[in-house]
Amino acid sequence: MQLWNSSHSLTYSARMRLLILGAGGVGSAAVRIAARRPFLEYVLVADYDPDRAARAVDAVGEDRFRATRLDASDQAAIEAVLAEHRIDAVLGATDPRFTMPIFRAALARRVHYLDMAMSLSRPHPGDPYRQVGVKLGDEQFALAPQWEQAGKLALAGIGVEPGLSDVFARYAADELFGEIAELGVRDGANLEVAGYDFAPTFSIWTTIEECLNPPVIWERGRGWFTTEPFSEPEVFTFPAGIGPVECVNVEHEEVLLMPRFLEAQRVTFKYGLGAEFIGVLRTLHKLGLDSTDPVRVGGASVSPRDVVAACLPDPAGLGDKMSGLTCAGTWVTGTGTDGTPREVYLYHVVDNAWSMAEYGSQAVVWQTAVNPVVALELIDSGAWSDAGVLGPEALPPRPFLDLLNDYGSPWALEERTPA
């Protein structure tokens, strides 16, 4: 295993004005991370719940940070805020239902845009477990020419997965491999939450969406195709003492992003969910509780999935009850630059005890939130300067990886014996 701690010197303007839209677990963690970086002149933190936005700002206690109420589904309202506060870039930290209103508002006002979850997919109406329908991000990529014309960057999928995993893939393609057989994102953890029989460490709304939709795989010569949820189980051994975890296919943005910008024979995403978690998700699906279509209950109309989310603990508030580590990474096989078989796992591990002590944020949301802040700093410095709708793998990886180390949480590379 190699840990990378090199530094990267940046020149920045310290004049970026940022809107963070969404002050939940990830948005609040982004606020705490951003407060330690000098490149931001002004940060407006917005949420539908103004008290939540205010709590995120109060936690850092800096005059650069302000809070406001904003409905992420209201494109016109977002445009008005972008104009009023002279915003240079907007970070969408909401669930993916609100990706497109934020995305369109940023385009209309010609400001840089970043998200951690791309526009939603819709399964193929007649053959959902073999053919793709509307893919993750299709709505965004359809507007790519307008972004290019505007001269602004819409950086789609810049959390940890997607995000850092895509940067790892580009790094492997640029510096480690002559030819890539498979880009396989693998996510696993040994996190435990004391006092709960079932407590997801990330948004249950998003988790249901990506785990119960048909997973997507990409293969050269075949393109994108789908499979049954939780298909192709494999045991993947994670580093840092996490050990072997059974991982299964899950719909995820990397499979829709990487083939657009990188050459590989196969691209997959597998998540270490565990038998109990999969069982709960299957039960929710059988009961129709994964549905987003409102149902009438007495005099109210509510989405079953929103009810499930409301009944579970807020992931952002679980940090003091959590223990263990979370690992995100990209497993790459193929032929090295010397022409011999090579297999590596590029990864990033966060210990919940560290993230709580250092930032007051639990490991999963902190690991997601750090990456868009790194990307914003690169945009401000000019190290990432392209225009259009791009994934992280379309941009130079080394500045990102070097700067991530400066944030105090280094990435690592593990050589493995090729199969």
Helices and strands as residue ranges (DSSP letters): E 2-3, E 16-21, H 25-34, E 40-47, H 50-58, E 65-69, H 75-84, E 89-92, G 96-98, H 99-109, E 112-115, H 138-141, H 144-150, E 153-155, H 164-171, I 172-176, E 177-189, E 192-193, H 204-212, E 216-219, E 223-226, E 234-238, E 243-249, H 253-261, E 266-271, H 275-286, E 295-297, E 300-302, H 304-311, G 315-317, G 319-321, E 322-323, E 325-336, E 341-351, H 352-359, H 363-381, E 388-390, G 392-394, H 397-406, E 412-416
